C-alpha cells in the first residue's frame, strides 16, 4: 500500500529547478563581507552560501534574542552604529558602514 502511495505521489510531483538568489553584489564586496561575517559570526563566507539578500536574520535564533547583541557587537568591533540599516541585507549593511567610515575594513 505504501509503495502505491509513493508511486502516485512521485508521478504527480512537480519538479522545478532550485533558483538561487544573485551573488553579484556579494562578489563586488567580497573582501569587506568576508571580514564582516568572520568578525561577527565566525564564518568564512567562502565556505557558506551568502547571497545579495542574506541578512543578520539568517544567522540568529528564531526568536531573535541575539539580534540586539549582534547589533552591539558590530558597533563594538567596527565603531559604526548600524541601527538604521539593521534590517537590510549584509551587502547594504557593509555599504552603509563603508559610507560612515571609509577605513572600516582596512587593516
N, C-alpha and C positions, 0 to 999 in steps of 0.2 A: 504493500500500500504506500509506504513512504517513498519508494522508488518511483511510483506513478505520479505522486505529487511533485517530486523533484523534477521529473522529466517534463511535466506540464509547465512548471514554473520556468525552467530553463528555456523552453520553446518560446515563451512569451516575454522573456526578459529583454528589455530594450538595452542595446549596447551602444553606449556613447563614449567617445574618447574623452579622457580626462584633459581638461584645459587648465593650464597653469597661468597664474597672473604674470604680467610683464615683469622683467627684471632690468629694463633699460636704465632706469634711474639708479637702481642698486649698483649696476656696473659703473655708472658715471661717478658715484660717490663711494665706491668700494672701500678705499683706504680709510675714509672717515667712519663709515659704518662698521668696518672691521674693529676699529679702536672702540667705538661706542658700545657695540654689542659685547665685546670682550670685557670691557671695564664694568659694565652694568650687570650683565647676565653670565659672564664667564663662558661664553660660547664663541667658537671660531666660525664665522659666517661661511667659510669655505667648506665646512663640514655639515652645514644645515641648509635648509631652503628658506631663503629670505626673498620676498617679492617686494615690488613697489608699494604694495598695500599692507605689508607686515607692520604691526604696531606693538606697543607695550602690552596691550591686551592679549596678544598671542603668547606671552611669557609669564603671565600671572595666574594665580589660582582662580577658580570660577567665581568665588565671592568677591574678588578684587581687594582682598585685605592687604595685599602687598603694594598696591598702587601708590599710596602716599609715601611709603618707604622708598620706592623706586624713584619717585619724583625728587625726594630729598637726596637720595644717593647721587643722582645726576647733578643736582645743584652743588653738592659737596665735592664731587670728583672733577667737575668741569667748570664750576663757578658761573653757571648760567641757569637762570630760573626758566624752566620750560612750561610753566603753568598755562600760559596762553595757547600752547600747541600740544598739550599732553594727550589729547585725543586723536592727534594726527598720526600719519604713518612715520616709521623710523626715518625715511628719507626727508620728510617735511621737518621733523624734529632736528635732524642733523643740519639741514639748510638754515633753519632758524638759529641754531647755535652758532653756526659759522657767520651769520649776519650780525649777531650780537657780539661775537668775539672771533675775528678772523684767524686768530692764532690758537683757537681752542683745541685743534687736533694736531698741532705742530709739536714735535718733540725737541 
